Amino acid sequence: GILLVIACGVIVTAREIPCHIDEDVYGEKFSKCFHFFDEKLSFNKAEQLCQNLAGSLVSLRNKAEGQFVYWLAYEKFKSTDYWIGGRKSESGDHWQWNDGVNITYTDWASGFPTQRSSLVCIAARVEDGKWIEAPCDDAKTFICQSAADNG
């Protein structure tokens, strides 16, 4: 098969990818497909596009997944921050993923999170994968995730 990915010890061949879009990267360890968008959209518009593809903005549930996505984003985006699927809860007292699950694993950059109420969505810095807050209306590149089709 065609070699597509060597990242974090994961090697995948084209015929083994259970994803619906050819450009997707399959994260076998996470049973997820990841799609990287160079188009810059607001957080909510990016989430809507992901939902239209039967997915959501990426949620990084642990360090291994965070590092896997970071290395891929570094290769794909080169020099721009990107949206991940985290935001401040409606009550404003905690952070949660777009599916409503509270964020337990975090990888905040030094000095983040702040207490500024206008910064309620989470982006990741391309240079190190660390999380930062940003106004949700900012236009950024983004990563969608969807469940892998395992059967």
Backbone hydrogen bonds, N-H to C=O, Kabsch-Sander energy under -0.5 kcal/mol:
donor,donor_aa,acceptor,acceptor_aa,energy
4,L,12,V,-1.9
5,V,12,V,-0.7
7,A,10,V,-1.2
10,V,7,A,-1.7
11,I,9,G,-0.6
12,V,5,V,-0.9
14,A,2,I,-1.3
16,E,13,T,-1.9
17,I,14,A,-1.4
19,C,17,I,-0.6
24,D,21,I,-2.1
25,V,34,F,-2.8
26,Y,24,D,-0.5
27,G,25,V,-0.6
27,G,32,K,-3.0
28,E,26,Y,-1.0
30,F,27,G,-1.6
31,S,27,G,-0.9
31,S,28,E,-0.9
32,K,27,G,-1.4
33,C,146,S,-3.1
34,F,25,V,-2.9
35,H,144,C,-2.5
37,F,35,H,-0.5
37,F,142,F,-2.9
38,D,36,F,-0.5
41,L,39,E,-0.6
41,L,140,K,-2.3
43,F,136,C,-2.6
46,A,42,S,-2.6
47,E,43,F,-2.5
48,Q,44,N,-2.2
49,L,45,K,-2.2
50,C,46,A,-2.4
51,Q,47,E,-2.5
52,N,48,Q,-2.1
53,L,49,L,-0.8
53,L,50,C,-0.9
54,A,51,Q,-2.0
55,G,50,C,-2.0
56,S,145,Q,-2.0
58,V,143,I,-2.5
61,R,59,S,-0.9
66,G,62,N,-2.4
67,Q,63,K,-2.7
68,F,64,A,-2.2
69,V,65,E,-2.5
70,Y,66,G,-2.3
71,W,67,Q,-2.4
72,L,68,F,-1.6
73,A,69,V,-3.0
74,Y,70,Y,-2.8
75,E,71,W,-1.5
76,K,72,L,-2.2
77,F,73,A,-3.3
78,K,73,A,-0.7
78,K,74,Y,-1.0
79,S,77,F,-3.3
82,Y,124,A,-2.1
83,W,141,T,-2.7
84,I,122,I,-2.1
85,G,58,V,-3.7
86,G,84,I,-0.9
87,R,96,Q,-2.7
88,K,120,V,-3.0
89,S,94,H,-3.4
92,G,89,S,-1.2
96,Q,87,R,-3.0
97,W,101,V,-3.1
98,N,85,G,-1.7
100,G,97,W,-2.3
103,I,95,W,-2.2
109,A,131,W,-3.0
112,F,109,A,-2.1
119,L,116,R,-1.5
120,V,118,S,-1.0
121,C,134,A,-1.6
122,I,86,G,-2.7
123,A,132,I,-2.7
124,A,82,Y,-2.9
125,R,130,K,-2.9
128,D,125,R,-0.6
129,G,125,R,-2.8
131,W,107,D,-3.0
132,I,123,A,-2.9
134,A,121,C,-2.1
138,D,135,P,-2.0
140,K,41,L,-2.6
140,K,138,D,-0.6
141,T,81,D,-1.0
142,F,37,F,-1.6
143,I,83,W,-1.1
144,C,35,H,-2.7
145,Q,56,S,-3.1
146,S,33,C,-1.9
148,A,31,S,-2.1
149,D,18,P,-2.9
150,N,148,A,-1.2
